[in-house]
Amino acid sequence: MYSDETLYFLALKEVKTIGSVLGKRLIEKFGSAKKVFTSETEELLSVEGITLERARNIKSFNNWQHINNILKKCEKEGIKIYSLTQPEYPKFLREIVDPPLVLFCKGSIQPQDHFGVAVVGSRKPTDYGVRVTEKLTDQIASYGITVISGLARGIDSIAHSSALKAQGRTIAVLGSGVSYIYPPENKYLAEKIVRNGAILSEFYPDEKPQKEHFPKRNRIISGMSIAILVTEAGENSGALITASFALDQGREVFAVPGNITSENSKGTNFLIKKGAKLVQTVEDILEEIKQFIPSLKEAIIKSDEKFIELREEEKVIFDILKEPHSIDEIVYKTRKNISEILATLLNLEIKGAVIKIEGRYVRRH
């Protein structure tokens, strides 16, 4: 079920003093994990950060029985292992400085999952935080965008559940192994996620959650996303750590504003103050991320056509206005008289289907 390369990636993960940063450098240098182990010491020393001690740790590694036990465990439980060089490995996560060398997965990663949006926030949200998260996540998922979060209590769980209710895909990144669901009350939710997405972890399947695991988990959530949305968070929330990782990784950060007297809004208001984009509607997010998702712009247009009922004469002008046009240009293209055009444009403006910019009309998005 697993390739030799997977075995060597697990071995590289096990080598003492070789973490994610050096592991990535070694893979970039040699092209495969197996070649790391079969290379001469002098070749290993040519990689920045590889000392003689680290090179010796690689050459002397012999704990293959441990690796085989992990593989047997994963095979028995149907756990996939995605290594750094596999096409299924999250595209944007691969690009960060310290990507996990391997990810353990229940479920599957699909092509659209490489362009997901992370939704994170407080473990104890207010009613406002719940409503906002449900609404925005439902809309994000309805556009075919995978929702990524951490399966924690509160906002994370709401984000996963809302994405599933919208019949969308969602991915949960754990601070434990994929066979040790935490918190335990989310076991049923995790099962639903596996059927409609994936649960992922860089930790071995049976590993219990540890305090130091969660910052590591957070860098994966932000790293594999094209953007991160914080819907509600206190000033010491773990969601702010995820947002910090996102900024370091060059990701777009969005935040929902909240009541200035609410403790649960201090984190999101702080992010906005520091430059995060303020989110009032899902369009605030879509406008920024559509450049990353080729199908999204067309999906937005189709959504407009679906929810805004247009008469036949309105559709003709709506289709013309993919690009800005003056009234004279619209008259010329439709061969209709100007009074008809003006009346139709007025109706389209009232419906919110078109807007006027610098004297020229253009349809939304």
HELIX and SHEET records of a PDB file:
HELIX    1   1 ASP A    4  GLU A   14  1                                  11    
HELIX    2   2 SER A   20  PHE A   30  1                                  11    
HELIX    3   3 ALA A   33  THR A   38  1                                   6    
HELIX    4   4 THR A   41  LEU A   45  1                                   5    
HELIX    5   5 LEU A   52  LYS A   59  1                                   8    
HELIX    6   6 TRP A   64  GLU A   77  1                                  14    
HELIX    7   7 LEU A   93  GLU A   95  5                                   3    
HELIX    8   8 PRO A  111  PHE A  115  5                                   5    
HELIX    9   9 ASP A  127  SER A  142  1                                  16    
HELIX   10  10 ILE A  155  LYS A  165  1                                  11    
HELIX   11  11 PRO A  184  ASN A  186  5                                   3    
HELIX   12  12 LYS A  187  ARG A  195  1                                   9    
HELIX   13  13 HIS A  213  GLY A  223  1                                  11    
HELIX   14  14 GLY A  238  ASP A  248  1                                  11    
HELIX   15  15 GLU A  263  SER A  265  5                                   3    
HELIX   16  16 LYS A  266  LYS A  273  1                                   8    
HELIX   17  17 VAL A  282  ILE A  289  1                                   8    
HELIX   18  18 PRO A  294  PHE A  307  1                                  14    
HELIX   19  19 GLU A  312  ILE A  320  1                                   9    
HELIX   20  20 ILE A  327  THR A  334  1                                   8    
HELIX   21  21 ILE A  338  LYS A  351  1                                  14    
SHEET    1   A 9 LYS A  80  SER A  83  0                                        
SHEET    2   A 9 VAL A 102  GLY A 107 -1                                        
SHEET    3   A 9 GLY A 197  SER A 201 -1                                        
SHEET    4   A 9 THR A 170  VAL A 173  1                                        
SHEET    5   A 9 VAL A 147  SER A 149  1                                        
SHEET    6   A 9 GLY A 116  VAL A 120  1                                        
SHEET    7   A 9 SER A 225  VAL A 230  1                                        
SHEET    8   A 9 GLU A 252  ALA A 255  1                                        
SHEET    9   A 9 LYS A 277  LEU A 278  1                                        
SHEET    1   B 2 VAL A 354  ILE A 357  0                                        
SHEET    2   B 2 ARG A 360  ARG A 363 -1                                        
END                                                                             
